[in-house]
Amino acid sequence: MIIEYDNISATQKYKVMSQSIIPRPIAWIVTVDNDIINVAPFSYFTPLSSNPATVIVSIGHKLDNTPKDTLNNIRKTKKATICFVNETNLENMIASAEPLAKDISEVEKFNIPTKNIIDHYPPIIDGCDSAMFCDFHKEIDMEGQTIPIILEIKSQYFNDNICDERLNIDLDNISRVGKEYAKSTKI
Ligand SMILES: Cc1cc2nc3c(=O)[nH]c(=O)nc-3n(C[C@H](O)[C@H](O)[C@H](O)COP(=O)(O)O)c2cc1C
């Protein structure tokens, strides 16, 4: 199922976003530059507004002081696909945090399967339950090493049976809880 954010109201955007970005999920970001698929996790990730539908992700620099590949790629291509991590792909998410040279793809190195869903956006990680296809909106100059990037959600993928026609969503995201990872707790 694909929800086009242009076709739903601000109230519906709020409904979808507030049931998706829970409780403090990791943004597993896929970007593409020169056909090289880059994947990396980011926990400085939070919803910002549902009108416009935006999230913010803070991305730092590598040890050599150059921008991380994800930041470079978003600046260049203006596109990012944010996948939500589930229990099945937790290990791949952790592996993909390894700093690699820009011309080496985490997807190739760690055999992470991807799937093209929407033209002109990076692929999703195959097996993820939801992913947001985003456009670069704005960069915030904090005069530091970590750059907050505002991304606008243009559409969102849900795996079968995760989201119903009334936009009730049943996601069990892996989140960062202190030093550990945890699934969403359901009461
Ligand atoms: C769970 C987790 C959360 C992370 N969160 C962030 C973050 O919010 N910001 C950041 O700059 N790096 C974060 N990192 C580190 C990046 O994933 C790591 O630097 C990665 O190599 C960046 O890859 P890239 O150069 O391909 O963009 C996180 C790593 C893990 C495992």
Ligand as a Chemical Component Dictionary entry (heavy atoms), coordinates in Angstrom:
data_LIG
# 
_chem_comp.id                   LIG 
_chem_comp.type                 NON-POLYMER 
_chem_comp.pdbx_formal_charge   0 
_chem_comp.three_letter_code    LIG 
# 
loop_
_chem_comp_atom.comp_id 
_chem_comp_atom.atom_id 
_chem_comp_atom.alt_atom_id 
_chem_comp_atom.type_symbol 
_chem_comp_atom.charge 
_chem_comp_atom.model_Cartn_x 
_chem_comp_atom.model_Cartn_y 
_chem_comp_atom.model_Cartn_z 
_chem_comp_atom.pdbx_ordinal 
LIG C1  C1  C 0 21.592 2.952  16.004 1  
LIG C2  C2  C 0 22.510 3.984  15.403 2  
LIG C3  C3  C 0 22.128 5.305  15.379 3  
LIG C4  C4  C 0 22.953 6.274  14.795 4  
LIG N1  N1  N 0 22.527 7.573  14.777 5  
LIG C5  C5  C 0 23.282 8.515  14.182 6  
LIG C6  C6  C 0 22.824 9.870  14.118 7  
LIG O1  O1  O 0 21.733 10.218 14.587 8  
LIG N2  N2  N 0 23.624 10.780 13.490 9  
LIG C7  C7  C 0 24.830 10.417 12.924 10 
LIG O2  O2  O 0 25.508 11.271 12.342 11 
LIG N3  N3  N 0 25.281 9.144  12.978 12 
LIG C8  C8  C 0 24.538 8.182  13.580 13 
LIG N4  N4  N 0 24.978 6.881  13.616 14 
LIG C9  C9  C 0 26.264 6.535  12.972 15 
LIG C10 C10 C 0 26.109 6.367  11.445 16 
LIG O3  O3  O 0 25.182 5.348  11.122 17 
LIG C11 C11 C 0 27.485 5.993  10.851 18 
LIG O4  O4  O 0 28.360 7.080  11.051 19 
LIG C12 C12 C 0 27.471 5.584  9.389  20 
LIG O5  O5  O 0 28.740 5.078  9.028  21 
LIG C13 C13 C 0 27.163 6.755  8.451  22 
LIG O6  O6  O 0 27.193 6.220  7.152  23 
LIG P1  P1  P 0 27.306 7.053  5.826  24 
LIG O7  O7  O 0 28.680 7.701  5.786  25 
LIG O8  O8  O 0 27.133 6.006  4.767  26 
LIG O9  O9  O 0 26.217 8.077  5.822  27 
LIG C14 C14 C 0 24.190 5.903  14.220 28 
LIG C15 C15 C 0 24.582 4.544  14.269 29 
LIG C16 C16 C 0 23.756 3.592  14.851 30 
LIG C17 C17 C 0 24.180 2.155  14.890 31 
# 
loop_
_chem_comp_bond.comp_id 
_chem_comp_bond.atom_id_1 
_chem_comp_bond.atom_id_2 
_chem_comp_bond.value_order 
_chem_comp_bond.pdbx_ordinal 
LIG C1  C2  SING 1  
LIG C2  C3  SING 2  
LIG C2  C16 DOUB 3  
LIG C3  C4  DOUB 4  
LIG C4  N1  SING 5  
LIG C4  C14 SING 6  
LIG N1  C5  DOUB 7  
LIG C5  C6  SING 8  
LIG C5  C8  SING 9  
LIG C6  O1  DOUB 10 
LIG C6  N2  SING 11 
LIG N2  C7  SING 12 
LIG C7  O2  DOUB 13 
LIG C7  N3  SING 14 
LIG N3  C8  DOUB 15 
LIG C8  N4  SING 16 
LIG N4  C9  SING 17 
LIG N4  C14 SING 18 
LIG C9  C10 SING 19 
LIG C10 O3  SING 20 
LIG C10 C11 SING 21 
LIG C11 O4  SING 22 
LIG C11 C12 SING 23 
LIG C12 O5  SING 24 
LIG C12 C13 SING 25 
LIG C13 O6  SING 26 
LIG O6  P1  SING 27 
LIG P1  O7  DOUB 28 
LIG P1  O8  SING 29 
LIG P1  O9  SING 30 
LIG C14 C15 DOUB 31 
LIG C15 C16 SING 32 
LIG C16 C17 SING 33 
# 
